[in-house]
Each structure stands twice: as C-alpha cells, then as structure tokens.
Amino acid sequence: MTDVTVFDDIPCELGESALWDGSRFYWVDVLERRIYAKAWPSGPVLTLPVPDLVGSVALRAGGGLVAALRDAIAFCDVDAGTVEVVRTVDTPPGTRLNDGAVDPHGAFWVGSMDLDEKEPCGSFYRVDAELSVTTAFGGIVCSNGPAWSPDGTTMYHVDSTIRLIRAYPVSPDGETGEGRIFVSDEDNDWFPDGVTIDAEGYVWNCKFGGGRIVRYAPDGTVDRVVPVPVAKPTRCAFVGPDLDVLAVTSARVGGDESPLAGQVLLLDPGVRGLPAPRFAG
C-alpha cells in the first residue's frame, strides 16, 4: 500500500472531477450538486452549490470554471459564488452529462450517460470556444474521461459500464478517427472510471469498485497497480507546485463502508504530471 494522506475529509456521495489550477484543487460532488475548492496545501474549503447535478468542471482561460450540469454548460466562479448557464445540450431523456476535460487546443469535451447505466444512449461532445457543440460519437452507456497524450494526438475515452477504455486519434481541429481498444476490464469485477496522463505519457485509471489505480504504458500494458484505502476511487489528478502528488476523488454511493470513502486522498506517484489545459471560451 502506497502511503496515503487525506487532503480533505468531506464525505462526498459521488466525488469526481479532480482538477488542479496551479495553486488550488477543485472537485465536485455530483449527487449533492456542489463544487469544492481548496488552496494548497491546507487552505479553507470553498463551496459553490449548483442548481443541478454537476458531472465535471474544467479551468477557463479567462478565470473560473466551465462546468457540465445535467444538460447544460455553465460558467462558474467559486470566489464570486456565481453559476451562469451559457449553453444547453440536447441530451436524450434519461441521460445526463458526466465527466469532461479540456484538450490541448482549448476545447471542452464532455460525455453523457444513461441514468440507469443500461442503454448505449449517451454521446460524446466537443464544446468549442464560441460554445458550439459538436457530437463526436455516440453509443455510450456511461462516459468517463477524456485525457490526451502529451503530444495531443491520442485521446483516451472510457465507457465505464461496458468496462472499456478506447484510444482515438485526434486532429488539432478536434476530428476523431476510429477508436481502438486500449484496455479491457471486461473480465474484472470493477469498472474503469476517470483517467489522467503523466508527463511520461502513461495513463492512470481509477478502478471504481476495485480499490486501486492502475498505471498503463502507452501500449496498454500494466506498468503499476496502486491500491487505495477506498473501494471506489473515481478520478485522479497531479497536483502540487511540482505536479508530483496524485490527488484522488472517491465515492461512498452504493454502500462503501470504508472510513475514507468519499474523501480526497493524496499519494506519491513517483512521477510528475502535466498542467491542466484551459477552456478557450
């Protein structure tokens, strides 16, 4: 077991969207409809309630956050306490927006999911700076990720329910090519959840229900398995002044009885990460 410390002990029902802006760590509780922020390493926690389920947040170039609500994109400012819906997304009934991230060119990508996690009725969207929304592909049950290789040419996307991580070639203008299976967890009891990329181009994937994070080489082989003291890690991000600490969000939804369930955990990954890109809109 890698040494783990608690960054913050707020017990989120569904903690998600680990995000570092250079001096502050952000995360969300999807089900409790809250965005949290905490200055590094021990500042007070700021809380921003939002009007709907919040699947993810990402940084904006102009300051503040871009957030994926149930069926809308919003600009949020934790310091000012503001939430401004700037674009609705035409999601089918029975779905909601979920995990999202900004690509190296400043576009925000976010996927949707079937609320019952049964039908492949979710889609994966690209939101450009002018707030136009383009559907990249569909047929998703529960979208998680994405993350990009350091050179920006490969995008990793997770469909958690079917237990697959796929890698897609992606062009600078955001066009995605045909995906290939990067990792399959179909023979495991856990579900692949959020992903992040380190400075060496390796992929870190949280295993929801598996109590571990797995580091994969760019060819998809397992490089390292890192156990964590919660059953349901959800997403991780490299944080700290040197991007050499791994922050992990987690969930207690569904009955995780471990004492640290739902809290944000910190561990030493032995490698450095990359700065989070910022949405150009």
Secondary structure by P-SEA (a helix, b strand, c coil): ccbbbbcccccccccccccccccbbbbbccccbbbbbbcccccbbbbbbccccccbbbbbcccccccccccbbbbbbccccccccccccccccccccccccccccbbbbbbbbcccccccccbbbbbcccbbbbbcccccccccbbbbcccccbbbbbccccbbbbbbbbcccccccccccccccccccccccbbbbcccbbbbbbbccccbbbbbcccccccbbbbcccccccccccccccccbbbbbbbcccccccccccbbbbbbcccccccbbbbcc
